[in-house]
Amino acid sequence: MNIEFGELDQLENKLKHIQEKAEKLSDMKQEVHTDELFPDSFVQMYTSASSFEELLKGAGYQGNSQEEFEQFTNNDLNAYLAEHSKITTWKDFQDKAVAAYVARQLGL
């Protein structure tokens, strides 16, 4: 197996870049907007909806407050996801979205 020194340098640079991004993510204290956490491509990959807004609308969400959203996601959204998604619970949907978000931020 031959590895060129240039390839090792490229790998080292890529790893440093990932490390820098990981450090920024670990220091992050701000909230992530739903458009960034649930981009259309993510929603389309796991559901029959074309966007997060369409997913919520299809599930019947009509609230306006954070409290209404939390109540909806804890009750109605789980049932909707079980029928219209490859991911059957809101918690699993969020977890998968966070993992995908971190991977995107790291450039993976």
RABEL-V194162 format. One record per pair of residues at least 6 apart in sequence whose ideal C-beta (glycine too) atoms are under 7 Angstrom apart, sorted by the first residue. I is the first residue (numbers start at 0). J is the second residue. Records with the same first field share a line. If there is no record, write none. Layout:
# RABEL-V194162
I->J + J
This chain:
# RABEL-V194162
16->106
17->105 + 106
20->104 + 105 + 106
21->105
24->101 + 104
31->100
33->51
35->100
36->96 + 100
37->51 + 96
39->49 + 50
41->96 + 99
42->48 + 50 + 51 + 54
43->49
45->84 + 85 + 86
46->54 + 83 + 84
47->83
48->54 + 57
57->79 + 83
58->75 + 76 + 79
59->75
60->71
62->68 + 71
72->89
76->89
77->88 + 89
80->86 + 87 + 88 + 89 + 92
81->87
84->92
86->92 + 95
